[in-house]
Amino acid sequence: MRMHDFIMVEDSKMWDVICDGPFVPMKVVGEGTRTVPKMRKEYNDVDRKAIEKNFKEKKILIFGIGQDEYNRVSACESAKQIWEALKTAHEGTIQVKQSIIYILTTEYELFKMKEDESIQDMHPHFTSIINELHSLGKLIPTNKLVQKILSVLPPGKVK
């Protein structure tokens, strides 16, 4: 289960905090023509409860990452900032993601079993390529995967 699936199961309103950013209590000023953020001393119980969602989300995200990841996001002030930093670090920008998909697709298309390699040795490498493509949203139908495996096996290996 991916992190955002866990959070969505846990509380869909908490996922909103990640997507939309933290709640900022506002008040109307002047003659009702504009709103400004409230001072902390002006917060009521409803404001405080809504603000707590961001702290809970930050905690969930931070507890779910390792030390290296923590160093990457420790300066982030909101759950949304943490999520965006993690997403960019792991998925990259759209251009980076497309480039990785292109490289992996090429690697898949050119994949061959080595002469001295057993099926057991070849399979993890092949599966790794497929899993990386899948994690980036590129799915290859099962029948195509089977065809690919059969096509890369040396003549004496298929029985």
Buried (B, 14 or more C-beta within 10 A) or exposed (E): EEBEEEBBEEBEEBBBBBEEBBBEBEEEEEEEEEEEEBEEEEBEEEBEEBBEBBEBBBEBBBEEBEEEBEEBBEEBEBBBBBBBBBEEEEBBEEEEBEEBBEEBBEBBEEBEBEEEBEBEEBEEEBEEBBEBBEEBEBEBEEEEBEEBBEEBBEEEEEE
